[in-house]
Amino acid sequence: MTKDTAIKLFNDKQIRTHWDNEQEKWFFSIVDVVGVLSESVNPQSYWGS
């Protein structure tokens, strides 16, 4: 796994990330974050509600 596609852990849950070299910023999967914060079994449906 590279810095560009590293997976971060938050409360023992995986959050997909992407590092943008040009902007020098991390981007996080909002669906993964919603899943961790809402403790939803299916965060895709929670996000679409």
PDB file of N, H, CA, C and O in Angstrom:
ATOM      1  N   MET A   1       0.852  -1.169   0.000  1.00  0.00           N
ATOM      2  CA  MET A   1       0.000   0.000   0.000  1.00  0.00           C
ATOM      3  C   MET A   1       0.901   1.235   0.000  1.00  0.00           C
ATOM      4  O   MET A   1       1.892   1.290   0.727  1.00  0.00           O
ATOM      5  N   THR A   2       0.552   2.208  -0.808  1.00  0.00           N
ATOM      6  H   THR A   2      -0.253   2.164  -1.399  1.00  0.00           H
ATOM      7  CA  THR A   2       1.351   3.422  -0.905  1.00  0.00           C
ATOM      8  C   THR A   2       0.674   4.562  -0.164  1.00  0.00           C
ATOM      9  O   THR A   2      -0.473   4.448   0.269  1.00  0.00           O
ATOM     10  N   LYS A   3       1.390   5.643  -0.029  1.00  0.00           N
ATOM     11  H   LYS A   3       2.321   5.735  -0.381  1.00  0.00           H
ATOM     12  CA  LYS A   3       0.829   6.833   0.616  1.00  0.00           C
ATOM     13  C   LYS A   3      -0.411   7.317  -0.146  1.00  0.00           C
ATOM     14  O   LYS A   3      -1.352   7.832   0.458  1.00  0.00           O
ATOM     15  N   ASP A   4      -0.407   7.148  -1.472  1.00  0.00           N
ATOM     16  H   ASP A   4       0.358   6.730  -1.962  1.00  0.00           H
ATOM     17  CA  ASP A   4      -1.521   7.620  -2.301  1.00  0.00           C
ATOM     18  C   ASP A   4      -2.832   6.910  -2.000  1.00  0.00           C
ATOM     19  O   ASP A   4      -3.899   7.509  -2.134  1.00  0.00           O
ATOM     20  N   THR A   5      -2.773   5.646  -1.595  1.00  0.00           N
ATOM     21  H   THR A   5      -1.906   5.159  -1.486  1.00  0.00           H
ATOM     22  CA  THR A   5      -3.988   4.860  -1.400  1.00  0.00           C
ATOM     23  C   THR A   5      -4.049   4.231  -0.019  1.00  0.00           C
ATOM     24  O   THR A   5      -4.663   3.179   0.154  1.00  0.00           O
ATOM     25  N   ALA A   6      -3.433   4.848   0.946  1.00  0.00           N
ATOM     26  H   ALA A   6      -2.934   5.703   0.805  1.00  0.00           H
ATOM     27  CA  ALA A   6      -3.380   4.299   2.294  1.00  0.00           C
ATOM     28  C   ALA A   6      -4.773   4.223   2.921  1.00  0.00           C
ATOM     29  O   ALA A   6      -5.646   5.036   2.615  1.00  0.00           O
ATOM     30  N   ILE A   7      -4.967   3.256   3.786  1.00  0.00           N
ATOM     31  H   ILE A   7      -4.258   2.596   4.035  1.00  0.00           H
ATOM     32  CA  ILE A   7      -6.211   3.122   4.538  1.00  0.00           C
ATOM     33  C   ILE A   7      -5.933   3.551   5.966  1.00  0.00           C
ATOM     34  O   ILE A   7      -4.985   3.072   6.589  1.00  0.00           O
ATOM     35  N   LYS A   8      -6.743   4.438   6.481  1.00  0.00           N
ATOM     36  H   LYS A   8      -7.513   4.827   5.975  1.00  0.00           H
ATOM     37  CA  LYS A   8      -6.590   4.927   7.844  1.00  0.00           C
ATOM     38  C   LYS A   8      -7.587   4.199   8.739  1.00  0.00           C
ATOM     39  O   LYS A   8      -8.607   3.700   8.263  1.00  0.00           O
ATOM     40  N   LEU A   9      -7.293   4.141  10.021  1.00  0.00           N
ATOM     41  H   LEU A   9      -6.464   4.546  10.407  1.00  0.00           H
ATOM     42  CA  LEU A   9      -8.196   3.529  10.984  1.00  0.00           C
ATOM     43  C   LEU A   9      -8.766   4.604  11.898  1.00  0.00           C
ATOM     44  O   LEU A   9      -8.054   5.499  12.353  1.00  0.00           O
ATOM     45  N   PHE A  10     -10.069   4.498  12.157  1.00  0.00           N
ATOM     46  H   PHE A  10     -10.648   3.771  11.787  1.00  0.00           H
ATOM     47  CA  PHE A  10     -10.751   5.396  13.078  1.00  0.00           C
ATOM     48  C   PHE A  10     -11.720   4.541  13.871  1.00  0.00           C
ATOM     49  O   PHE A  10     -12.616   3.926  13.291  1.00  0.00           O
ATOM     50  N   ASN A  11     -11.560   4.489  15.171  1.00  0.00           N
ATOM     51  H   ASN A  11     -10.832   4.988  15.642  1.00  0.00           H
ATOM     52  CA  ASN A  11     -12.382   3.599  16.022  1.00  0.00           C
ATOM     53  C   ASN A  11     -12.338   2.162  15.505  1.00  0.00           C
ATOM     54  O   ASN A  11     -13.359   1.476  15.472  1.00  0.00           O
ATOM     55  N   ASP A  12     -11.155   1.717  15.106  1.00  0.00           N
ATOM     56  H   ASP A  12     -10.325   2.274  15.133  1.00  0.00           H
ATOM     57  CA  ASP A  12     -10.935   0.359  14.587  1.00  0.00           C
ATOM     58  C   ASP A  12     -11.690   0.059  13.304  1.00  0.00           C
ATOM     59  O   ASP A  12     -11.860  -1.110  12.957  1.00  0.00           O
ATOM     60  N   LYS A  13     -12.143   1.065  12.598  1.00  0.00           N
ATOM     61  H   LYS A  13     -12.006   2.015  12.879  1.00  0.00           H
ATOM     62  CA  LYS A  13     -12.811   0.891  11.298  1.00  0.00           C
ATOM     63  C   LYS A  13     -11.915   1.482  10.223  1.00  0.00           C
ATOM     64  O   LYS A  13     -11.192   2.448  10.467  1.00  0.00           O
ATOM     65  N   GLN A  14     -11.964   0.897   9.029  1.00  0.00           N
ATOM     66  H   GLN A  14     -12.551   0.112   8.830  1.00  0.00           H
ATOM     67  CA  GLN A  14     -11.125   1.363   7.936  1.00  0.00           C
ATOM     68  C   GLN A  14     -11.772   2.537   7.209  1.00  0.00           C
ATOM     69  O   GLN A  14     -12.968   2.524   6.921  1.00  0.00           O
ATOM     70  N   ILE A  15     -10.957   3.553   6.917  1.00  0.00           N
ATOM     71  H   ILE A  15      -9.985   3.563   7.151  1.00  0.00           H
ATOM     72  CA  ILE A  15     -11.386   4.708   6.143  1.00  0.00           C
ATOM     73  C   ILE A  15     -10.477   4.781   4.918  1.00  0.00           C
ATOM     74  O   ILE A  15      -9.259   4.907   5.052  1.00  0.00           O
ATOM     75  N   ARG A  16     -11.064   4.702   3.733  1.00  0.00           N
ATOM     76  H   ARG A  16     -12.053   4.599   3.624  1.00  0.00           H
ATOM     77  CA  ARG A  16     -10.265   4.801   2.510  1.00  0.00           C
ATOM     78  C   ARG A  16      -9.827   6.250   2.307  1.00  0.00           C
ATOM     79  O   ARG A  16     -10.597   7.186   2.526  1.00  0.00           O
ATOM     80  N   THR A  17      -8.576   6.412   1.886  1.00  0.00           N
ATOM     81  H   THR A  17      -7.951   5.652   1.708  1.00  0.00           H
ATOM     82  CA  THR A  17      -8.014   7.744   1.696  1.00  0.00           C
ATOM     83  C   THR A  17      -7.268   7.832   0.377  1.00  0.00           C
ATOM     84  O   THR A  17      -6.935   6.822  -0.243  1.00  0.00           O
ATOM     85  N   HIS A  18      -7.015   9.068  -0.035  1.00  0.00           N
ATOM     86  H   HIS A  18      -7.286   9.889   0.468  1.00  0.00           H
ATOM     87  CA  HIS A  18      -6.199   9.329  -1.222  1.00  0.00           C
ATOM     88  C   HIS A  18      -5.388  10.590  -0.973  1.00  0.00           C
ATOM     89  O   HIS A  18      -5.934  11.601  -0.530  1.00  0.00           O
ATOM     90  N   TRP A  19      -4.099  10.542  -1.251  1.00  0.00           N
ATOM     91  H   TRP A  19      -3.656   9.721  -1.611  1.00  0.00           H
ATOM     92  CA  TRP A  19      -3.214  11.701  -1.105  1.00  0.00           C
ATOM     93  C   TRP A  19      -3.041  12.355  -2.466  1.00  0.00           C
ATOM     94  O   TRP A  19      -2.655  11.691  -3.428  1.00  0.00           O
ATOM     95  N   ASP A  20      -3.323  13.659  -2.559  1.00  0.00           N
ATOM     96  H   ASP A  20      -3.637  14.199  -1.777  1.00  0.00           H
ATOM     97  CA  ASP A  20      -3.142  14.414  -3.787  1.00  0.00           C
ATOM     98  C   ASP A  20      -1.835  15.202  -3.670  1.00  0.00           C
ATOM     99  O   ASP A  20      -1.739  16.142  -2.881  1.00  0.00           O
ATOM    100  N   ASN A  21      -0.835  14.813  -4.457  1.00  0.00           N
ATOM    101  H   ASN A  21      -0.913  14.050  -5.098  1.00  0.00           H
ATOM    102  CA  ASN A  21       0.475  15.457  -4.390  1.00  0.00           C
ATOM    103  C   ASN A  21       0.434  16.921  -4.820  1.00  0.00           C
ATOM    104  O   ASN A  21       1.130  17.754  -4.240  1.00  0.00           O
ATOM    105  N   GLU A  22      -0.366  17.240  -5.820  1.00  0.00           N
ATOM    106  H   GLU A  22      -0.932  16.563  -6.291  1.00  0.00           H
ATOM    107  CA  GLU A  22      -0.425  18.624  -6.310  1.00  0.00           C
ATOM    108  C   GLU A  22      -1.003  19.569  -5.256  1.00  0.00           C
ATOM    109  O   GLU A  22      -0.467  20.652  -5.024  1.00  0.00           O
ATOM    110  N   GLN A  23      -2.091  19.155  -4.625  1.00  0.00           N
ATOM    111  H   GLN A  23      -2.526  18.274  -4.813  1.00  0.00           H
ATOM    112  CA  GLN A  23      -2.735  19.995  -3.613  1.00  0.00           C
ATOM    113  C   GLN A  23      -2.150  19.781  -2.217  1.00  0.00           C
ATOM    114  O   GLN A  23      -2.400  20.559  -1.297  1.00  0.00           O
ATOM    115  N   GLU A  24      -1.365  18.707  -2.078  1.00  0.00           N
ATOM    116  H   GLU A  24      -1.162  18.074  -2.825  1.00  0.00           H
ATOM    117  CA  GLU A  24      -0.808  18.311  -0.795  1.00  0.00           C
ATOM    118  C   GLU A  24      -1.904  18.198   0.268  1.00  0.00           C
ATOM    119  O   GLU A  24      -1.825  18.792   1.343  1.00  0.00           O
ATOM    120  N   LYS A  25      -2.930  17.414  -0.076  1.00  0.00           N
ATOM    121  H   LYS A  25      -2.994  16.932  -0.950  1.00  0.00           H
ATOM    122  CA  LYS A  25      -4.083  17.206   0.806  1.00  0.00           C
ATOM    123  C   LYS A  25      -4.477  15.736   0.814  1.00  0.00           C
ATOM    124  O   LYS A  25      -4.296  15.018  -0.169  1.00  0.00           O
ATOM    125  N   TRP A  26      -5.020  15.311   1.949  1.00  0.00           N
ATOM    126  H   TRP A  26      -5.166  15.895   2.747  1.00  0.00           H
ATOM    127  CA  TRP A  26      -5.642  13.999   2.049  1.00  0.00           C
ATOM    128  C   TRP A  26      -7.120  14.140   1.700  1.00  0.00           C
ATOM    129  O   TRP A  26      -7.754  15.134   2.056  1.00  0.00           O
ATOM    130  N   PHE A  27      -7.661  13.161   1.011  1.00  0.00           N
ATOM    131  H   PHE A  27      -7.146  12.354   0.722  1.00  0.00           H
ATOM    132  CA  PHE A  27      -9.086  13.059   0.753  1.00  0.00           C
ATOM    133  C   PHE A  27      -9.564  11.755   1.375  1.00  0.00           C
ATOM    134  O   PHE A  27      -8.891  10.729   1.287  1.00  0.00           O
ATOM    135  N   PHE A  28     -10.735  11.806   2.007  1.00  0.00           N
ATOM    136  H   PHE A  28     -11.283  12.640   2.079  1.00  0.00           H
ATOM    137  CA  PHE A  28     -11.286  10.655   2.716  1.00  0.00           C
ATOM    138  C   PHE A  28     -12.605  10.244   2.093  1.00  0.00           C
ATOM    139  O   PHE A  28     -13.355  11.089   1.606  1.00  0.00           O
ATOM    140  N   SER A  29     -12.893   8.946   2.106  1.00  0.00           N
ATOM    141  H   SER A  29     -12.284   8.259   2.501  1.00  0.00           H
ATOM    142  CA  SER A  29     -14.166   8.439   1.607  1.00  0.00           C
ATOM    143  C   SER A  29     -15.275   8.859   2.564  1.00  0.00           C
ATOM    144  O   SER A  29     -15.305   8.428   3.717  1.00  0.00           O
ATOM    145  N   ILE A  30     -16.184   9.702   2.082  1.00  0.00           N
ATOM    146  H   ILE A  30     -16.160  10.052   1.145  1.00  0.00           H
ATOM    147  CA  ILE A  30     -17.271  10.195   2.936  1.00  0.00           C
ATOM    148  C   ILE A  30     -18.197   9.050   3.351  1.00  0.00           C
ATOM    149  O   ILE A  30     -18.749   9.071   4.451  1.00  0.00           O
ATOM    150  N   VAL A  31     -18.368   8.067   2.493  1.00  0.00           N
ATOM    151  H   VAL A  31     -17.920   8.050   1.599  1.00  0.00           H
ATOM    152  CA  VAL A  31     -19.220   6.923   2.848  1.00  0.00           C
ATOM    153  C   VAL A  31     -18.600   6.153   4.011  1.00  0.00           C
ATOM    154  O   VAL A  31     -19.316   5.712   4.911  1.00  0.00           O
ATOM    155  N   ASP A  32     -17.285   5.988   4.002  1.00  0.00           N
ATOM    156  H   ASP A  32     -16.704   6.346   3.271  1.00  0.00           H
ATOM    157  CA  ASP A  32     -16.612   5.308   5.107  1.00  0.00           C
ATOM    158  C   ASP A  32     -16.739   6.113   6.399  1.00  0.00           C
ATOM    159  O   ASP A  32     -16.975   5.545   7.466  1.00  0.00           O
ATOM    160  N   VAL A  33     -16.585   7.425   6.307  1.00  0.00           N
ATOM    161  H   VAL A  33     -16.394   7.887   5.440  1.00  0.00           H
ATOM    162  CA  VAL A  33     -16.703   8.285   7.489  1.00  0.00           C
ATOM    163  C   VAL A  33     -18.125   8.238   8.038  1.00  0.00           C
ATOM    164  O   VAL A  33     -18.314   8.119   9.249  1.00  0.00           O
ATOM    165  N   VAL A  34     -19.132   8.330   7.161  1.00  0.00           N
ATOM    166  H   VAL A  34     -18.978   8.426   6.178  1.00  0.00           H
ATOM    167  CA  VAL A  34     -20.529   8.250   7.599  1.00  0.00           C
ATOM    168  C   VAL A  34     -20.789   6.906   8.267  1.00  0.00           C
ATOM    169  O   VAL A  34     -21.482   6.839   9.282  1.00  0.00           O
ATOM    170  N   GLY A  35     -20.233   5.834   7.701  1.00  0.00           N
ATOM    171  H   GLY A  35     -19.669   5.889   6.877  1.00  0.00           H
ATOM    172  CA  GLY A  35     -20.409   4.512   8.289  1.00  0.00           C
ATOM    173  C   GLY A  35     -19.843   4.413   9.692  1.00  0.00           C
ATOM    174  O   GLY A  35     -20.461   3.812  10.571  1.00  0.00           O
ATOM    175  N   VAL A  36     -18.677   4.994   9.909  1.00  0.00           N
ATOM    176  H   VAL A  36     -18.175   5.482   9.195  1.00  0.00           H
ATOM    177  CA  VAL A  36     -18.055   4.958  11.239  1.00  0.00           C
ATOM    178  C   VAL A  36     -18.842   5.811  12.217  1.00  0.00           C
ATOM    179  O   VAL A  36     -19.138   5.368  13.327  1.00  0.00           O
ATOM    180  N   LEU A  37     -19.184   7.033  11.819  1.00  0.00           N
ATOM    181  H   LEU A  37     -18.943   7.393  10.918  1.00  0.00           H
ATOM    182  CA  LEU A  37     -19.858   7.943  12.744  1.00  0.00           C
ATOM    183  C   LEU A  37     -21.296   7.534  13.054  1.00  0.00           C
ATOM    184  O   LEU A  37     -21.770   7.744  14.171  1.00  0.00           O
ATOM    185  N   SER A  38     -21.992   6.953  12.081  1.00  0.00           N
ATOM    186  H   SER A  38     -21.606   6.782  11.174  1.00  0.00           H
ATOM    187  CA  SER A  38     -23.386   6.562  12.293  1.00  0.00           C
ATOM    188  C   SER A  38     -23.515   5.122  12.786  1.00  0.00           C
ATOM    189  O   SER A  38     -24.592   4.693  13.200  1.00  0.00           O
ATOM    190  N   GLU A  39     -22.403   4.378  12.739  1.00  0.00           N
ATOM    191  H   GLU A  39     -21.528   4.726  12.403  1.00  0.00           H
ATOM    192  CA  GLU A  39     -22.400   2.954  13.076  1.00  0.00           C
ATOM    193  C   GLU A  39     -23.408   2.181  12.227  1.00  0.00           C
ATOM    194  O   GLU A  39     -23.967   1.178  12.669  1.00  0.00           O
ATOM    195  N   SER A  40     -23.630   2.656  11.013  1.00  0.00           N
ATOM    196  H   SER A  40     -23.175   3.471  10.653  1.00  0.00           H
ATOM    197  CA  SER A  40     -24.567   2.032  10.084  1.00  0.00           C
ATOM    198  C   SER A  40     -23.983   0.745   9.528  1.00  0.00           C
ATOM    199  O   SER A  40     -22.788   0.669   9.245  1.00  0.00           O
ATOM    200  N   VAL A  41     -24.829  -0.269   9.369  1.00  0.00           N
ATOM    201  H   VAL A  41     -25.800  -0.208   9.599  1.00  0.00           H
ATOM    202  CA  VAL A  41     -24.414  -1.527   8.758  1.00  0.00           C
ATOM    203  C   VAL A  41     -24.205  -1.323   7.264  1.00  0.00           C
ATOM    204  O   VAL A  41     -23.323  -1.941   6.668  1.00  0.00           O
ATOM    205  N   ASN A  42     -25.020  -0.452   6.653  1.00  0.00           N
ATOM    206  H   ASN A  42     -25.737   0.050   7.137  1.00  0.00           H
ATOM    207  CA  ASN A  42     -24.947  -0.178   5.225  1.00  0.00           C
ATOM    208  C   ASN A  42     -24.850   1.336   5.010  1.00  0.00           C
ATOM    209  O   ASN A  42     -25.865   1.981   4.747  1.00  0.00           O
ATOM    210  N   PRO A  43     -23.655   1.912   5.116  1.00  0.00           N
ATOM    211  CA  PRO A  43     -23.531   3.373   5.037  1.00  0.00           C
ATOM    212  C   PRO A  43     -23.914   3.956   3.683  1.00  0.00           C
ATOM    213  O   PRO A  43     -24.253   5.137   3.603  1.00  0.00           O
ATOM    214  N   GLN A  44     -23.869   3.152   2.604  1.00  0.00           N
ATOM    215  H   GLN A  44     -23.593   2.193   2.669  1.00  0.00           H
ATOM    216  CA  GLN A  44     -24.286   3.657   1.299  1.00  0.00           C
ATOM    217  C   GLN A  44     -25.762   4.056   1.323  1.00  0.00           C
ATOM    218  O   GLN A  44     -26.126   5.088   0.761  1.00  0.00           O
ATOM    219  N   SER A  45     -26.606   3.263   1.957  1.00  0.00           N
ATOM    220  H   SER A  45     -26.310   2.424   2.413  1.00  0.00           H
ATOM    221  CA  SER A  45     -28.024   3.602   2.025  1.00  0.00           C
ATOM    222  C   SER A  45     -28.265   4.756   2.998  1.00  0.00           C
ATOM    223  O   SER A  45     -29.167   5.566   2.788  1.00  0.00           O
ATOM    224  N   TYR A  46     -27.464   4.834   4.059  1.00  0.00           N
ATOM    225  H   TYR A  46     -26.731   4.176   4.230  1.00  0.00           H
ATOM    226  CA  TYR A  46     -27.571   5.947   5.001  1.00  0.00           C
ATOM    227  C   TYR A  46     -27.231   7.255   4.298  1.00  0.00           C
ATOM    228  O   TYR A  46     -27.905   8.266   4.495  1.00  0.00           O
ATOM    229  N   TRP A  47     -26.171   7.232   3.467  1.00  0.00           N
ATOM    230  H   TRP A  47     -25.623   6.410   3.307  1.00  0.00           H
ATOM    231  CA  TRP A  47     -25.738   8.416   2.746  1.00  0.00           C
ATOM    232  C   TRP A  47     -26.810   8.851   1.745  1.00  0.00           C
ATOM    233  O   TRP A  47     -27.011  10.050   1.551  1.00  0.00           O
ATOM    234  N   GLY A  48     -27.495   7.912   1.112  1.00  0.00           N
ATOM    235  H   GLY A  48     -27.331   6.938   1.270  1.00  0.00           H
ATOM    236  CA  GLY A  48     -28.497   8.223   0.100  1.00  0.00           C
ATOM    237  C   GLY A  48     -29.849   8.619   0.668  1.00  0.00           C
ATOM    238  O   GLY A  48     -30.725   9.042  -0.087  1.00  0.00           O
ATOM    239  N   SER A  49     -30.046   8.497   1.964  1.00  0.00           N
ATOM    240  H   SER A  49     -29.335   8.153   2.578  1.00  0.00           H
ATOM    241  CA  SER A  49     -31.354   8.807   2.577  1.00  0.00           C
ATOM    242  C   SER A  49     -31.654  10.267   2.548  1.00  0.00           C
ATOM    243  O   SER A  49     -32.709  10.690   3.021  1.00  0.00           O
TER     244      SER A  49
END
